[in-house]
Amino acid sequence: MVMGILNATPDSFYDGGQFKQLNYAVEHAAKMLAEGADIIDVGGVSTRPDAKEVSQQEEMDRVLPLIEKLGLSFKDVIISIDTFRSEVAKEALKVGAHIVNDISGGSKDVQMFETVAQLKCPYVLSHIQGTPQTMQLNPQYEDVVLEVVKELSLKVKQLEDAGVHDIIIDPGFGFGKTIEQNYELLAGIPLLNKAFKHPILLGLSRKSMLYKPLGLTPQESLNATTAAHMIALQNGAQLLRVHDVKEAKQAIQIWELSQAGL
């Protein structure tokens, strides 16, 4: 499945500011849905390294009208709210969101797990070391794959104990990992599949682990993103969180054809 990114932010690393206005955001969602997006992921706070803090009220002002408008504009659209705040998650589901996508893995809001349990909604559990303001200063791991599995396993247990069972695992590419550690993690996705009964979501689209080694910009990194998506699929990812829906769907189609030929 493909989760299309819809940033209602002025400062996201790739498309910051493009979709702040409601009508432009809805048009972009329409484009992604036409290209085959299965989920629209709405975010009101940039989580790029060193991103500025945004108040809870400002985040709500950015995302709630957009979520409500998407629900009115597109029949049967599945919407995820990209937030680490339980109150934002709660209000987003009231106006039409279906999934909570929390890049902090519950670490920035101690009420998040309990809130998701009350909401009875799917939850994307992500791994992060540090915060968006600190995560890339000096991430340290002895074995990044094993440590990500261990930390996520503990949180899966907490979620299940709270009554949350519809969980999606996101190992958190770029969230407190060096470029080298990101590639170790990409190669280790089969281990995550063995460790968890839950589906694996990867957010690789146009990230610095792709464009920096090639000396490119985020805008120039679509080809690298498609290559990374194919590796992700081969290693067992079930969901891709992307900026470019059409190209991601094409990668999935080619991968499926290759599997049919085996």
N, C-alpha and C positions, 0 to 999 in steps of 0.2 A: 504494500500500500504506500501511497505518497501523501505526505502532509505538506501542504503549501504554506509558506511563511507569509504572513501579512503583518508588517510592522507599522503600527501607528505611533511612530517615534521620530524625533528629529535627528537622532544621532546613531542609529544602527550602522554597523561597519560597512554594509554593502548598499542598502537602499534607504538609508536614513533620510527622512523628510519627504520622500516621494509620495507617501500615502497618508499623510497627516489629515488632509481634507477628506471628509466623509465620502464624497462622490467619487474621488479618485481611488480610494480604498475599495469601495464596492465594485468599481469597474475592474480593478485588478483581481479581486476575488472571482468575478465573473469569468475573467480570462483563465485563471487557474482551474476553475471548475470545468470550463469548456475543454481544457487540455487534459482533464482526467484526474484532478486532485480528489482524493478520497476524504481528506480532512483539511479544514482551513484553520491555521494556528494563529490566533490574534494576540499580539503582544504590545504593551504600552510602555515598557521599560527596556532600554538597551542593556544587554548583558555582555557587550564587547569588553575587552580588558580596559580597565580604568574608566569605565562608564560613570557618569554622574548619577548621584542619588536622585530619585524622583519621589515626591510625596505620594501617599496612598490616594489622596483625593485627585491629584493630577492623573495618576494612572487610571483611576476609574473614569475620569472625564474623557480620557482618550479611548478606552476600550468598550465601555458599556453601550454608548450610542451606536458604535460600529457593529457590535455583536447583535444588538436588537435589529438593526437595519439588515444585516445579512440574513437573519432568520425570516424576516418579512419578504426579502427579495428572492430567496432561492429555496425552493421546496426541498425538503429532506437533507439540507446541508448539515454536515457534522462539523461542529466548531469546537476547537480546544482553546482554552485561555492559558496563555503563557505568563504565569505569575508565580511569585514566591510568597505572596500574601494571602492568608486564608480568607480575609474579609473580601478581597477582590475576587477570589475564586467563588465565594458564596454569592456575591452580587452578580457575577458573570453568568452563573448557572440559572439565576432567577430570570435573566433576560434572554436566555437562549443557548448558552454554551452547554457542552455535553461532557467534556474531558478537561481535567486539570493537568497542565504541563508545567512542572515545578523544577526549574534548573538548579535549585538549591537542595533538592532532596530532603526538604523539611528542615534544613539547618537554619534558615533565616526566620522561621515562624513556628514556634513550638505547638501552635494550634492546628497546623496544616493537616496532620494525619487524622486527628479527631474530626476535623471539618470535612475532609474527604469521605470519611466513614459515614458521617451524618448525611452527606449529599448523595451517597450511594452511586458514585460516578467513577469511571476509569481514571487512573492516576498514572502519569508518566513520572517515574522515579529516576532522577538523574544523579550522577556522581559529580561532585565538585570538591576541589581542595582550595580552601580559602573563600574569598568573595570576588565578585567581578573587579573590585578595586585592588585586590591583592593577589589574585590567583596566579598571575604570571611572573611574580617577582622572583620566586625561587622554588618551584615545585619539586618536592623530593619524594622518591619512592625507591624501595629496594627492588621490588618487582611490581610494576604498575598494573599488570593484568590481575595478578593474585590479590593485590591490595584493593583494587576496584571491586573485584568479586566479593571479597570479604566484607567490605564496608556496605555494599549494596545488599548483601545477604542479611546482615544485621537489620537493615532498614525494612527489607521485605518482611522479616519476622515481626517487627514492630507494627507494620501496616496490617498484616494478617491477624495479629492479636487484637488490633483495633477494629477489625471487621472489614478491612479492605482486601478484596481478592482479585479485582480486575486491575492488574498492574502491568505497566509497560516499562521495560528496562532501557535506560539511556546511559551509556558509559561516560558521556560528557566529554566529547572531543573538544579540546581547547580550554576546558574549564579546570585550570590548575594542572596542565600537562605541557611539557616541552614538545617541540616538533618530533623529536626522536621518540618520546614516550607515546605520542599520539599514534605513531606508526606501529609501535609494539602493541598498542591496544587494538589497532585495526587487525593485526595478524592474530590477535588473541580472541577474536569474536567467537570462534568455535567453542572455546572454553566457557564463555558466558552462556552460550546455548546449552551446554551440558549442565551448567550450574543452576540455571533457572528454568522453571516451567513456563515462564512468561515470555511474550514476544520481545524482540530486541529492536529498538529504534536507534538509528544513527543520524546525527546531524553533522554532516561533513561539508555541506554546500558552501563553496567559495571561501573556506576558512584559510587562515594563514599557514596551516600545515601544508596546504596545497600550493598557494601562490608564492610564498616566500622562498622555498627551495628553487623555484623556477625563475625567480627574479621578476615576477609579474605583480599586477594589482588584482584586487578582488574582481574588478570588472573584466579582467582578461582571463579569468580562471575557470570558465565553463568547461572547457575540454578536460582539464585536470579533475574537475568535480565529477564528470561523467566516468572517468577512469576509476576514481575512488569509489563511486557508486557500484560499479561492476565488481570491484574487489569485495565490497561490503556484501553484495548479494551472494557471491561465491562463498563467502565465509559464514553466511547464515542469517544476515539481517532480514527482518520481515517488514520493517517500515523505514522509509527514507524521508527526512525532513529537509525540504529543498526550497530554493528560490526559483528554480527553473523546472516547472512541472512537466512540460512537454518532453524535454530531454531526459528527465528521470524516468518517465513512463516508457520512452523508447528503450532506455537501458534495460528496464525490467522485461520488456517484450523480447529483446535479443537474448537475455539470460534465460527466459522461459523456453525459448526455441532451442537454446543449447542444451537445456535439461531434457527436453523432449527427445533430443537426438541421442541421448546416452543409452 
